[in-house]
Amino acid sequence: MFYQITPFILTLNEEMNIGRFLEQLRCAHMVVVLDSGSKDKTVSIYAQCTNVHFIILKFKDHA
């Protein structure tokens, strides 16, 4: 059933956490990451995951 859910993640400089977090979501068909312009290795970590689709966009608000 989890394969029918698409997790949506907001990130900013999550190098220390994103790898462990995405490992728990590896069974999801697709994970969408909205990155607010990370300056650490966050982007390179989630870019290696085949089920992750990412967008880099400056954060304005949660709306």
VOVEXRO-607230 format. One record per residue: chain; x, y, z of N, C-alpha, C in turn. Coordinates in Angstrom, 3 decimals, always signed. Layout:
N
> A / X / Y / Z / X / Y / Z / X / Y / Z .
...
This chain:
63
> A / +0.813 / -1.189 / +0.000 / +0.000 / +0.000 / +0.000 / +0.864 / +1.264 / +0.000 .
> A / +2.053 / +1.209 / +0.608 / +2.918 / +2.380 / +0.695 / +3.332 / +2.879 / -0.680 .
> A / +3.394 / +2.000 / -1.656 / +3.797 / +2.414 / -3.003 / +2.793 / +3.374 / -3.628 .
> A / +1.596 / +3.499 / -3.072 / +0.576 / +4.400 / -3.600 / +0.686 / +5.810 / -3.012 .
> A / +1.557 / +5.994 / -2.042 / +1.736 / +7.289 / -1.382 / +2.996 / +7.953 / -1.942 .
> A / +2.910 / +9.255 / -2.224 / +4.079 / +10.003 / -2.679 / +4.505 / +10.960 / -1.570 .
> A / +5.565 / +10.633 / -0.844 / +6.054 / +11.550 / +0.190 / +6.596 / +12.830 / -0.432 .
> A / +6.329 / +13.952 / +0.220 / +6.790 / +15.271 / -0.215 / +7.621 / +15.845 / +0.917 .
> A / +8.875 / +16.183 / +0.643 / +9.813 / +16.598 / +1.683 / +10.356 / +17.987 / +1.378 .
> A / +10.347 / +18.863 / +2.379 / +10.980 / +20.175 / +2.282 / +12.358 / +20.062 / +2.919 .
> A / +13.401 / +20.537 / +2.234 / +14.746 / +20.422 / +2.788 / +15.526 / +21.727 / +2.663 .
> A / +16.480 / +21.864 / +3.573 / +17.483 / +22.925 / +3.525 / +18.646 / +22.465 / +4.394 .
> A / +19.758 / +22.172 / +3.764 / +20.968 / +21.740 / +4.472 / +20.709 / +20.554 / +5.416 .
> A / +20.213 / +19.474 / +4.875 / +19.882 / +18.276 / +5.647 / +20.871 / +17.145 / +5.412 .
> A / +22.095 / +17.474 / +5.099 / +23.130 / +16.472 / +4.809 / +23.221 / +15.399 / +5.886 .
> A / +23.098 / +15.771 / +7.130 / +23.255 / +14.824 / +8.237 / +22.080 / +13.848 / +8.357 .
> A / +20.912 / +14.197 / +7.805 / +19.702 / +13.401 / +8.019 / +19.095 / +12.781 / +6.770 .
> A / +19.269 / +13.406 / +5.621 / +18.496 / +13.033 / +4.442 / +18.765 / +11.602 / +3.958 .
> A / +19.983 / +11.123 / +4.085 / +20.295 / +9.768 / +3.647 / +19.518 / +8.714 / +4.431 .
> A / +19.520 / +8.842 / +5.755 / +18.767 / +7.902 / +6.605 / +17.274 / +8.007 / +6.329 .
> A / +16.802 / +9.219 / +6.141 / +15.379 / +9.441 / +5.905 / +14.938 / +8.797 / +4.584 .
> A / +15.706 / +9.031 / +3.524 / +15.354 / +8.465 / +2.220 / +15.482 / +6.950 / +2.200 .
> A / +16.374 / +6.395 / +2.992 / +16.505 / +4.942 / +3.088 / +15.189 / +4.336 / +3.576 .
> A / +14.503 / +5.013 / +4.486 / +13.219 / +4.530 / +4.996 / +12.109 / +4.645 / +3.940 .
> A / +12.337 / +5.467 / +2.924 / +11.332 / +5.676 / +1.872 / +11.672 / +4.969 / +0.572 .
> A / +12.631 / +4.074 / +0.591 / +13.068 / +3.429 / -0.651 / +11.973 / +2.580 / -1.301 .
> A / +10.981 / +2.148 / -0.539 / +9.905 / +1.346 / -1.124 / +8.813 / +2.215 / -1.758 .
> A / +8.879 / +3.524 / -1.558 / +7.918 / +4.423 / -2.203 / +8.235 / +4.505 / -3.693 .
> A / +7.203 / +4.494 / -4.504 / +7.393 / +4.566 / -5.956 / +8.080 / +5.871 / -6.341 .
> A / +7.666 / +6.980 / -5.706 / +8.243 / +8.275 / -6.004 / +8.270 / +9.110 / -4.730 .
> A / +9.364 / +9.843 / -4.541 / +9.514 / +10.799 / -3.443 / +9.811 / +12.144 / -4.087 .
> A / +9.079 / +13.177 / -3.678 / +9.308 / +14.517 / -4.212 / +10.015 / +15.340 / -3.145 .
> A / +11.142 / +15.937 / -3.510 / +11.907 / +16.776 / -2.595 / +11.912 / +18.199 / -3.133 .
> A / +11.506 / +19.138 / -2.292 / +11.593 / +20.555 / -2.618 / +12.708 / +21.119 / -1.757 .
> A / +13.820 / +21.428 / -2.391 / +14.992 / +21.917 / -1.683 / +15.055 / +23.439 / -1.791 .
> A / +15.342 / +24.088 / -0.674 / +15.355 / +25.553 / -0.632 / +16.728 / +26.155 / -0.899 .
> A / +17.594 / +25.414 / -1.583 / +18.915 / +25.929 / -1.931 / +19.996 / +25.497 / -0.967 .
> A / +20.030 / +24.230 / -0.642 / +21.024 / +23.707 / +0.299 / +22.438 / +24.023 / -0.157 .
> A / +23.281 / +24.365 / +0.799 / +24.683 / +24.688 / +0.527 / +25.618 / +23.551 / +0.928 .
> A / +25.080 / +22.473 / +1.494 / +25.905 / +21.326 / +1.886 / +25.744 / +20.217 / +0.849 .
> A / +25.913 / +18.984 / +1.215 / +25.849 / +17.859 / +0.270 / +24.454 / +17.247 / +0.144 .
> A / +23.445 / +17.923 / +0.632 / +22.071 / +17.407 / +0.581 / +21.666 / +17.025 / -0.833 .
> A / +21.863 / +17.911 / -1.781 / +21.436 / +17.672 / -3.165 / +22.134 / +16.453 / -3.753 .
> A / +23.419 / +16.309 / -3.538 / +24.139 / +15.167 / -4.110 / +23.684 / +13.850 / -3.492 .
> A / +23.218 / +13.881 / -2.258 / +22.740 / +12.654 / -1.608 / +21.416 / +12.216 / -2.206 .
> A / +20.431 / +13.117 / -2.289 / +19.143 / +12.658 / -2.818 / +19.151 / +12.531 / -4.335 .
> A / +20.094 / +13.143 / -5.014 / +20.191 / +12.988 / -6.463 / +20.612 / +11.570 / -6.855 .
> A / +21.199 / +10.827 / -5.940 / +21.622 / +9.448 / -6.202 / +20.471 / +8.450 / -6.090 .
> A / +19.357 / +8.857 / -5.522 / +18.211 / +7.952 / -5.330 / +17.342 / +7.948 / -6.580 .
> A / +17.090 / +6.775 / -7.105 / +16.348 / +6.671 / -8.361 / +14.865 / +7.015 / -8.217 .
> A / +14.318 / +6.918 / -7.016 / +12.894 / +7.206 / -6.845 / +12.632 / +8.650 / -6.408 .
> A / +13.679 / +9.480 / -6.340 / +13.538 / +10.863 / -5.889 / +13.500 / +11.815 / -7.079 .
> A / +12.460 / +12.640 / -7.103 / +12.343 / +13.732 / -8.072 / +12.483 / +15.012 / -7.259 .
> A / +13.388 / +15.896 / -7.677 / +13.624 / +17.066 / -6.846 / +13.509 / +18.368 / -7.610 .
> A / +13.153 / +19.389 / -6.851 / +13.016 / +20.748 / -7.350 / +13.819 / +21.624 / -6.402 .
> A / +14.624 / +22.527 / -6.941 / +15.350 / +23.472 / -6.110 / +14.709 / +24.839 / -6.315 .
> A / +14.177 / +25.372 / -5.238 / +13.417 / +26.625 / -5.303 / +13.557 / +27.351 / -3.980 .
> A / +13.852 / +28.633 / -4.023 / +13.983 / +29.410 / -2.793 / +12.681 / +29.372 / -2.004 .
> A / +12.787 / +29.108 / -0.711 / +11.623 / +28.998 / +0.170 / +10.996 / +30.380 / +0.390 .
> A / +9.669 / +30.449 / +0.227 / +8.924 / +31.674 / +0.520 / +8.074 / +31.469 / +1.763 .
> A / +7.182 / +30.477 / +1.698 / +6.349 / +30.112 / +2.827 / +5.741 / +28.740 / +2.569 .
> A / +5.001 / +28.213 / +3.503 / +4.422 / +26.885 / +3.348 / +3.209 / +26.858 / +2.419 .
> A / +2.695 / +27.985 / +2.074 / +1.542 / +28.034 / +1.163 / +2.031 / +27.704 / -0.224 .
